[in-house]
Amino acid sequence: MSPSAHHHTHDMGKTFAEEPCYKTSILCVFEAVSPYMWSYMGIAFALGISVIGAAWGIFLTGSSIVGGGIKAPRISSKNLVSIIFCEAVAIYGVIMAIIMANKIEGSLIFDVTSQLEAWQAQTMVAGWCMFCVGLSVGFSNLFCGVCVGVSGSGCALADAQRPEMFVKMLIVEIFGSALGLFGVIVGIIQANGATFPKHLA
């Protein structure tokens, strides 16, 4: 092999060795995503999916209240408590989004290297933790909103036929509404494990 060809091969090997790991490994693609992006995606999921759950519950309950209120106008006022329970689901998502946003601290432009420094590893763990918090809270509130909406719809229709059923169905709604609260409590505990180190220099 001529010296020029040997030098060219050496340069190619050097270039290949210096390539970022996300160009050669699928796992490293996820590691290379900025932890701040994971965090803000978690915030978006916590808020967005919670609002979907609240909206879903409100249109299920609201349509039944309006429809049943035509023949039994007395149900329209006291069954609005079902709408309040559904709206609380969206409030849970807003509260968690605020808590999560306040956890994020600034740092240098993040780049994954072969040898991570301590602050980089801690930031990556915090980003993944915040993403999982968003999923936990978002899906808990989604199913909570659907649960409250369906039970609230049944409460309105049952109340229109038999007024004594209202209190019994209200208890079912209260237990359904607690499901979202469980997600918020666990989300707060999870978020306390995410610490973004300040690394500005």
C-alpha positions as CSV (number, residue, x, y, z in Angstrom):
1,M,0.0,0.0,0.0
2,S,1.3,3.4,-1.0
3,P,1.9,6.0,1.8
4,S,-0.8,8.3,0.5
5,A,-3.4,5.4,0.5
6,H,-2.3,4.4,4.0
7,H,-2.6,8.1,5.2
8,H,-6.1,8.3,3.6
9,T,-7.2,5.1,5.3
10,H,-5.9,6.4,8.6
11,D,-7.9,9.6,8.2
12,M,-11.1,7.7,7.4
13,G,-10.6,5.6,10.5
14,K,-10.0,8.7,12.6
15,T,-13.1,10.3,11.2
16,F,-15.2,7.2,11.9
17,A,-13.9,7.0,15.4
18,E,-14.8,10.6,16.1
19,E,-18.4,10.3,14.9
20,P,-21.0,10.9,17.6
21,C,-22.5,7.8,19.1
22,Y,-26.1,8.7,17.9
23,K,-24.9,8.1,14.3
24,T,-24.0,4.5,15.0
25,S,-26.4,3.4,17.8
26,I,-30.2,3.6,18.0
27,L,-30.1,3.5,21.8
28,C,-27.8,6.5,21.8
29,V,-30.3,8.4,19.7
30,F,-32.6,8.6,22.7
31,E,-29.6,9.5,24.9
32,A,-28.6,12.2,22.5
33,V,-32.0,13.9,22.8
34,S,-31.7,16.9,25.0
35,P,-33.0,16.2,28.6
36,Y,-34.7,19.6,28.4
37,M,-36.7,18.4,25.5
38,W,-37.7,15.3,27.5
39,S,-38.7,17.6,30.3
40,Y,-40.8,19.9,28.3
41,M,-42.5,17.0,26.5
42,G,-43.4,15.7,30.0
43,I,-44.9,19.0,30.8
44,A,-46.9,19.0,27.5
45,F,-48.2,15.5,28.2
46,A,-49.1,16.3,31.8
47,L,-51.1,19.3,30.8
48,G,-52.4,18.2,27.4
49,I,-53.6,14.8,28.3
50,S,-55.2,16.1,31.5
51,V,-57.2,18.7,29.5
52,I,-58.3,15.9,27.0
53,G,-59.6,13.9,30.0
54,A,-61.4,16.9,31.5
55,A,-62.9,17.9,28.1
56,W,-64.0,14.3,27.5
57,G,-65.7,14.1,30.8
58,I,-67.4,17.5,30.5
59,F,-69.0,16.7,27.1
60,L,-70.2,13.3,28.3
61,T,-71.7,14.8,31.4
62,G,-72.9,18.1,29.9
63,S,-74.8,16.5,27.1
64,S,-76.7,14.2,29.5
65,I,-77.5,17.2,31.9
66,V,-78.8,19.3,29.0
67,G,-80.8,16.4,27.5
68,G,-82.3,15.2,30.8
69,G,-83.0,18.8,31.9
70,I,-85.6,19.2,29.1
71,K,-88.0,16.8,30.9
72,A,-86.6,17.4,34.5
73,P,-85.4,21.0,34.8
74,R,-84.6,20.5,38.5
75,I,-81.5,18.3,37.7
76,S,-79.7,21.1,35.8
77,S,-78.3,22.9,38.8
78,K,-77.3,20.3,41.3
79,N,-75.7,18.0,38.7
80,L,-73.3,20.8,37.8
81,V,-71.1,19.3,40.5
82,S,-70.2,16.6,38.0
83,I,-68.8,19.4,35.7
84,I,-66.8,20.7,38.6
85,F,-65.3,17.3,39.2
86,C,-64.3,17.1,35.5
87,E,-62.8,20.5,35.6
88,A,-60.7,19.6,38.6
89,V,-58.9,17.0,36.4
90,A,-57.6,19.8,34.1
91,I,-56.6,21.8,37.3
92,Y,-54.6,18.8,38.4
93,G,-52.7,18.9,35.1
94,V,-52.1,22.7,35.3
95,I,-50.7,22.3,38.9
96,M,-48.4,19.6,37.9
97,A,-47.2,21.5,34.8
98,I,-46.3,24.5,37.0
99,I,-44.5,22.3,39.5
100,M,-42.5,20.6,36.7
101,A,-41.7,23.8,34.9
102,N,-40.3,25.3,38.2
103,K,-38.0,22.3,38.6
104,I,-36.1,23.0,35.4
105,E,-32.7,24.8,35.8
106,G,-30.6,26.2,33.0
107,S,-27.2,24.9,31.9
108,L,-24.8,24.9,29.0
109,I,-25.9,23.7,25.5
110,F,-26.2,19.9,26.2
111,D,-24.2,17.5,24.1
112,V,-23.7,13.8,24.7
113,T,-20.1,12.7,24.8
114,S,-18.5,9.3,25.2
115,Q,-17.5,10.1,28.8
116,L,-20.3,11.9,30.6
117,E,-19.6,14.3,33.3
118,A,-21.5,14.0,36.6
119,W,-23.7,17.0,35.8
120,Q,-24.5,15.7,32.4
121,A,-25.6,12.3,33.7
122,Q,-27.7,14.0,36.4
123,T,-29.4,16.2,33.9
124,M,-30.2,13.2,31.6
125,V,-31.8,11.3,34.5
126,A,-33.8,14.4,35.5
127,G,-35.1,14.8,32.0
128,W,-36.3,11.2,31.7
129,C,-37.8,11.5,35.2
130,M,-39.8,14.6,34.2
131,F,-41.0,12.8,31.0
132,C,-42.3,9.9,33.1
133,V,-44.0,12.3,35.5
134,G,-45.9,13.8,32.6
135,L,-47.0,10.3,31.4
136,S,-48.1,9.3,34.9
137,V,-50.1,12.4,35.6
138,G,-51.5,12.8,32.1
139,F,-52.8,9.3,31.7
140,S,-54.1,9.2,35.3
141,N,-56.1,12.3,34.7
142,L,-57.3,11.1,31.3
143,F,-58.9,8.0,32.7
144,C,-60.1,9.9,35.7
145,G,-61.9,12.4,33.5
146,V,-63.5,9.7,31.4
147,C,-64.6,7.9,34.6
148,V,-66.1,11.0,36.2
149,G,-67.8,11.9,32.9
150,V,-69.5,8.6,32.4
151,S,-70.6,8.3,36.0
152,G,-71.7,11.9,36.0
153,S,-73.8,11.2,32.9
154,G,-75.4,8.3,34.6
155,C,-76.0,10.4,37.7
156,A,-77.8,13.0,35.7
157,L,-80.1,10.5,33.9
158,A,-80.7,8.5,37.1
159,D,-81.6,11.7,39.0
160,A,-84.1,12.7,36.3
161,Q,-85.9,9.4,36.9
162,R,-85.4,8.9,40.7
163,P,-84.2,11.9,42.7
164,E,-83.0,9.7,45.6
165,M,-80.3,8.2,43.3
166,F,-78.4,11.5,43.2
167,V,-76.5,11.1,46.5
168,K,-75.6,7.5,45.8
169,M,-74.2,8.3,42.4
170,L,-72.4,11.3,43.8
171,I,-70.4,9.0,46.0
172,V,-69.4,7.0,42.9
173,E,-68.2,10.2,41.3
174,I,-66.2,11.2,44.3
175,F,-64.3,7.9,44.3
176,G,-63.7,8.3,40.5
177,S,-62.4,11.8,41.0
178,A,-59.8,10.5,43.5
179,L,-58.1,8.5,40.8
180,G,-56.6,11.7,39.3
181,L,-55.5,12.8,42.7
182,F,-53.6,9.6,43.1
183,G,-51.7,10.4,39.9
184,V,-50.9,13.9,41.1
185,I,-49.5,12.7,44.5
186,V,-47.3,10.1,42.8
187,G,-46.2,12.6,40.2
188,I,-45.1,15.1,42.9
189,I,-43.1,12.3,44.6
190,Q,-41.5,11.4,41.2
191,A,-40.7,15.0,40.4
192,N,-38.9,15.4,43.7
193,G,-36.4,12.9,42.4
194,A,-35.5,15.1,39.3
195,T,-32.8,17.6,40.1
196,F,-31.3,19.8,37.3
197,P,-27.8,20.9,38.3
198,K,-26.9,24.5,37.6
199,H,-23.9,24.4,35.2
200,L,-23.5,27.7,33.5
201,A,-19.7,28.0,33.4
